[in-house]
Every structure is written in structure tokens, then in C-alpha cells.
Amino acid sequence: MIIKKIKDKIQKGEYRFSDHAVKRMISRNIDRSEVEDVITRGEVIEEYPDDKYSPSCLIYGRTKKGRNLHVQVSLPPTVIIITVYEPESSE
């Protein structure tokens, strides 16, 4: 249920990136469309109800080009992309 609400917000453009996420995306050569792909095609693999600032979750997915990414987002109503990274092969 959580992922559907997040996907709806992403598809409507009702989200924003944290400064941390932007810095990580630049340093890891990850673009906005890849993040959107992963969220709209991915699945929640961990939930963090007691996260520091607000409840969040970790989404795993593959971009249209096949790149594996993890995206941590805060839960609706305010969806914020917290961080983005390529998981280690052991993850």
C-alpha cells in the first residue's frame, strides 16, 4: 500500500530531492529519470518508521536500462528523495 501512494506522488511530480540526494546523484552519475524509474517500477524492501526526521522506506528497483538502484524516500504526504545509490552485489 505504501508503494502505491509513493508511485502516485512521483507520477504527479509531487516530490522533491533533499540536498543530500542531489549531491549523491551527482557524485554517482545518477539522473532524475533513473530515480523516477526505480520508484515507479520498484518495491519497498525496508521500512524505517522511526527514521530521524520522518518515516521513510528503502525502494529497490531497476531502471529501464537495467541499472540496479536503492532509493530512500520519506513517506507520503510529503515525498522527499533522501538518498540514492547502487547497492553492493551482496545486497
C-alpha positions, 0 to 999 in steps of 0.5 A: 500500500505504501508503494502505491501512494509513493508511485502516485506522488512521483507520477504527479511530480509531487516530490522533491530531492533533499540536498543530500540526494542531489549531491549523491546523484551527482557524485554517482552519475545518477539522473532524475529519470533513473530515480523516477524509474526505480520508484515507479517500477520498484518495491519497498524492501525496508521500512524505517518508521522511526527514521530521524526526521520522518518515516521513510522506506528503502525502494529497490528497483531497476531502471529501464536500462537495467541499472540496479538502484536503492532509493530512500524516500520519506513517506507520503504526504510529503515525498522527499528523495533522501538518498540514492545509490547502487547497492553492493552485489551482496545486497 
